[in-house]
Amino acid sequence: SARGLPMAVVEEVEDEDEHASESDASEADAAGDEVPDAEAAAAAAVAEATAGGDAASCKESELDKGKNEYNKGNYEEALKAWKHSMMSVKYILDKGLYKEKPEQLQEVHSMELKLSVNMAQGYLKTGDWNKAIEFADRALARDAKNLKALYRKASALLSLLNFSEAIAVLEALLEVEPKNAAAITMLAEAKRSAVVGERQAKKMSQK
């Protein structure tokens, strides 16, 4: 559960698939008032590691900036802000800065998960389906049952007309949350599209 983990890692961007998980959304709402300065902590860790960097220069959280830009429809700017935050996360993980501090490391992993989920959504908006899949997969590497990551991966696969894989991802999502209405609807769409695609392929092969 995301509850209890620092939400400053980045609030998950809610959009077309905001109902993909009612429980997930309620957790985000419940934790919405908890905004410890995790981005500043990440920047401070990077600054400390690079000896002389100025964490205070990160006065405006790139995480908040990304969400604000996304909500204004500036998806490229949102992605740019989230990429900046992801660089801090990658640096911390690559350098093993919190190797001996499991609680802080968990916060960084949580940050990476939420950034990945957000970036998958951002790339769906910009029509970069392969990038959306890449970041959904990155989120799923941290949490294989993350409903938003599964839903966004399936959306991208459907856009790429990769119906069989989209169906598999949606079936995995429904194993986690069987009554997920958005996933049920998309699964039916994917199955219809797969049948149509097969018929068209047969017609082409008979010509």
Buried (B, 14 or more C-beta within 10 A) or exposed (E): EBEEBBBBBBBBBBBEBBBBBBEBBEBBEBBEEEBEBBBBBBBBBBBEEEEEBEBEEBEEBBBBBBBBBBEEEBBEBBBBBBBBBBEBBEBBBEEEBBEEEEEBBEBBBBBBBBBBBBBBBBBBBEEBBEBBBBBBEBBBEBBEEBBBBBBBBBBBBBBBEBBEBBBBBBBBBBEBBEEBEBBBEBBEBBBEBBEEEEEEEEEEEEE
